[in-house]
Every structure is written in C-alpha cells, then in structure tokens.
C-alpha cells in the first residue's frame, strides 16, 4: 500500500463538490434516481421495525455508502449502470466483512454517543414524564433539548470519523483504526469547505421545501404537494450521493484505490 495523503482544499471546494456532483448526476440521472428510491425504501422499511430496524440501518450504513460510491465511480468511468453492477462490489474478497465490521463500529459508537448524551439529563427527563397517564409533552420537549444538543455535538465527531471510511476500507484496504484516523484528518483539513458544503445543501433543501409550503398557502392540493415533496427529496438525495463521490476524488487520489 502506497502512502495515502489527504489534500487540503480551499473553502470554495464546498461549492465545487456540489457542481461536480451535478455534472456526474447528469451522466446517468435515472440510475442515481433509482438508487435514491431504493435506499429511501430500505430506510423507511427499517424504520418501521422498532429498535432492531434502526440498529440494522446504522449497521448497514457504511455498506450502502460504499455501494453508492462504487456506482458513482462507474458513472465517472462512463460505464452504464445495469442491475447486475449495483451489488458487484460486494463480490470482492473481504469487502463485505470489512464493511460490516465498520458498520458494527459505527453502531457501537452511535450507541455510546446516545448514552453519553442522555445519562446526564436522565433525572430531568424522568421528572418531565411524571407519573400521570398523560405526560406533559411541553415539559418533555424542553427536557429533550439538552440531550439532543449534546448528541448533535457527538454526531459531528462521528460524521468526521466515519465520513471517508467506507472508501478507505473498501477501496484502499486500510485497517479500521487507520481508516478512522485518515477520515478524521481529511475532514479536519477541509473543515471550512465541508461547512460551506453542508450549509449550501441545507439552504437548498429548506429553501425548496419552503417554496412548496408557499404553494400550499396559495391553494395547491395537499396530495399534489406531498408528491412534489417526495420527488424533490428523491432528486436531492441522488445529487447528494453524486457529490459524496466528488468529495472523495478531490481529497484522496483515486489512483491509489483498488478497483472494485
């Protein structure tokens, strides 16, 4: 394995990642829309199963992220995505096991982060629940603000640790600890670009949904608005997936990665 170096990019790279992601999406839009629908369906089905379903989603997140990156690399190479190519990366020896091991680490860290966020506020949450049959939801929401803020801070750290690890484990064959280290370093070196990237996507998402709410105010049917919101979310998710790949290709050198 040759030495791996994470590039240091200017803050404007945050814009560039989105623009390059849109260009990549335009090569095979229907393929990425299909993947966006498929992953959304998987997430919704998992969410229906209490606890175990959510745990399975967290466990499989790195694997799904790696499949997404592999599909985007095929698009970048000009390969037409057909059904048999979507799961082809998992046929590489050791890939699935390494990604599931990464998923277990992600699940464990997420659980510890949630535990660390809730325990300091446990007494106030129990007081808000009270002993009445009908809890005071206003007091409960106030009691949850602290745990949610703490977990949000932990989630930022987890995101940095695990952002690049699917590619580093799946393509570069790095051991788990080394992949986590490289991912953290890469995110820290490009923190300003990532902040701009996240803020731009957030502005686009909430801005477009705000536009839909404005259409509701002028009398557009609720059923039509629901379908438009669903289509918008699918479209944005597909673009987001493509931009994930452009982040990897600009921070790490794809030539150092194993072909999958």
ABEGO torsion letter per residue (X at the ends): XBBBBBBBBBAAAAAAAAAAAAAAAAABAAAAAAAAAAAAAAAAAAAABBGAAAAAAAAAAAAAAAAAAAAAAAAAAGBBBBAAAAAAAAABBGAAAAAAAAAAAAAAAAAAAAAAAAAAAAAAAAAAAEABABBBAAAAAAAAAAAAAAAAAAAAAAAAAAAAAAAAAAAAGBBAAAAAAAAAAAAAAAAAAAAAAAAAAAAAAAAAAAAAAAAAAAGBBAAAAAAAAAAAAAAAAAAAAAAAAAAAAAABBAAABBBX
